[in-house]
Amino acid sequence: MDQVRHGAPAGLWQALVHEAGERAGCPLDETRESYLVFMLLRHQLDGQLLARAQALEWLQAQSHTGAMRDDALRDVGDHCLLIAGLYPAQAERRSVSVRYFIDLGRSAYLGIAEAGRTAYAALFGELAQSYGELVCTLRAVRPDMVGVPVDYARMARLVPAPGRH
């Protein structure tokens, strides 16, 4: 783990995400692993993450069109993924289940996939389908979560594949 503490931020996040996926028993393919790494880089200095009302942001995203809508939905999906994966205790303190953030985040990614107007539609379809695995991997990134009993296989199955609701 010492080698993970030194280096460029992208390399550090990549090592952490890769190791977490292996430890959690749900290793990600290169595409999903890369998405998580760049999402973590994009949001690592976001001091407002836990202060946002994600449902309101999801509703606001619906009022946009095209790329603005896709970007807003991506942000909601990312924020929900970060909360469900890295800060599940914050969800509970708000009296909101982690499942709520998983459902809302997955819905945001599906919104991008179903619009199908961008080259990212297939990526976000895949991310929506494997949202539980992404949450599972992020849970394993947290050093304070190491040793905390978590049923990663169950968490990876929390979200059914699109079309199987």
C-alpha positions in Angstrom: 0.0 0.0 0.0 3.0 2.3 0.5 3.6 2.6 -3.3 -0.1 3.7 -3.6 0.6 6.8 -1.5 3.1 8.4 -3.8 2.6 9.5 -7.4 0.3 11.4 -9.7 -3.4 11.6 -8.6 -4.6 9.6 -11.6 -2.2 6.8 -10.9 -3.1 6.8 -7.2 -6.8 6.6 -7.9 -6.3 3.9 -10.5 -4.3 1.7 -8.1 -6.9 2.2 -5.3 -9.8 1.4 -7.6 -8.2 -1.6 -9.1 -7.1 -3.0 -5.7 -10.6 -2.3 -4.3 -12.3 -4.1 -7.1 -10.1 -7.2 -6.6 -10.6 -7.0 -2.8 -14.4 -6.7 -3.1 -14.6 -9.6 -5.5 -16.1 -7.5 -8.3 -13.1 -6.5 -10.5 -14.1 -4.0 -13.1 -13.2 -4.0 -16.8 -10.9 -1.3 -18.1 -13.8 0.9 -19.2 -15.6 1.0 -15.9 -12.4 1.2 -13.9 -11.3 4.2 -16.0 -14.7 5.9 -15.6 -14.4 5.5 -11.8 -10.9 6.9 -11.8 -11.8 10.0 -13.8 -15.0 10.5 -11.9 -13.0 10.5 -8.6 -10.4 12.9 -10.1 -13.3 15.2 -11.3 -15.0 15.3 -7.9 -12.1 14.9 -5.4 -12.2 18.6 -4.4 -16.0 18.9 -4.3 -16.6 20.3 -0.9 -20.4 20.6 -1.6 -21.0 16.9 -2.5 -22.9 16.1 0.7 -24.8 19.4 0.8 -26.6 18.9 -2.5 -30.2 17.6 -2.8 -29.7 15.1 -5.6 -33.4 14.6 -6.4 -33.7 18.4 -7.0 -30.6 18.3 -9.3 -32.1 15.3 -11.1 -35.3 17.3 -11.7 -33.4 20.4 -12.8 -31.5 18.2 -15.3 -34.8 17.1 -16.9 -35.4 20.8 -17.8 -32.3 20.8 -20.0 -31.7 19.3 -23.4 -28.9 17.7 -25.3 -25.4 17.9 -23.8 -26.5 20.1 -20.9 -29.0 17.5 -19.9 -26.5 14.7 -20.3 -23.8 16.5 -18.2 -26.3 17.4 -15.5 -27.5 13.8 -15.3 -24.0 12.5 -15.3 -23.2 14.7 -12.3 -26.3 13.4 -10.4 -25.3 9.8 -11.2 -21.7 10.5 -10.1 -22.7 12.3 -6.9 -25.1 9.5 -6.0 -22.4 6.9 -6.7 -20.0 8.7 -4.5 -22.5 9.0 -1.6 -23.6 5.4 -1.9 -20.0 4.1 -2.3 -17.9 6.4 -0.1 -20.3 8.0 2.3 -23.1 5.6 3.1 -23.3 6.8 6.7 -24.2 10.3 5.4 -27.2 8.8 3.7 -28.3 7.2 6.9 -27.8 10.4 8.9 -30.2 12.1 6.5 -32.7 9.3 7.1 -32.4 8.2 3.5 -31.4 4.7 2.5 -28.3 4.0 0.4 -30.7 2.2 -1.9 -32.3 5.6 -2.7 -29.0 7.0 -3.9 -28.4 3.8 -5.9 -31.8 4.1 -7.6 -31.5 7.8 -8.3 -27.9 7.5 -9.6 -28.8 4.6 -11.8 -31.8 6.4 -13.1 -29.6 9.4 -14.1 -27.2 7.2 -16.0 -30.1 5.4 -17.7 -31.4 8.8 -18.7 -28.2 9.5 -20.7 -28.2 6.0 -22.1 -31.8 6.1 -23.3 -31.4 9.6 -24.9 -29.0 7.9 -27.3 -27.9 11.2 -28.8 -24.3 10.9 -27.8 -21.4 8.5 -28.2 -21.6 8.0 -24.5 -25.0 6.3 -24.5 -23.6 2.8 -24.6 -21.1 3.7 -21.8 -23.8 5.0 -19.5 -26.0 2.0 -20.3 -23.2 -0.2 -19.1 -22.6 2.0 -16.0 -26.3 1.9 -15.1 -26.4 -1.8 -15.5 -23.4 -2.3 -13.2 -24.2 0.5 -10.8 -24.2 -2.0 -7.8 -20.7 -3.2 -8.8 -19.4 0.4 -8.9 -20.9 1.1 -5.5 -19.3 -2.2 -4.3 -15.9 -1.1 -5.6 -16.1 2.3 -4.1 -17.0 0.8 -0.7 -13.8 -1.2 -0.8 -11.8 1.9 -1.6 -12.5 3.4 1.9 -9.6 2.5 4.3 -12.0 2.7 7.2 -14.3 0.2 5.5 -11.6 -2.5 5.5 -12.6 -5.2 7.9 -16.2 -3.9 8.1 -18.4 -6.8 7.1 -20.1 -6.0 3.8 -21.8 -8.5 1.5 -20.2 -7.2 -1.7 -21.8 -9.8 -3.9 -25.2 -8.8 -2.5 -24.5 -5.1 -3.0 -23.4 -5.8 -6.6 -26.8 -7.4 -7.2 -28.8 -4.6 -5.6 -29.5 -3.0 -8.9 -31.2 -5.2 -11.5 -30.1 -4.9 -15.1 -32.2 -2.6 -17.3 -35.4 -4.2 -18.4 -35.5 -6.5 -15.3 -37.2 -4.2 -12.8 
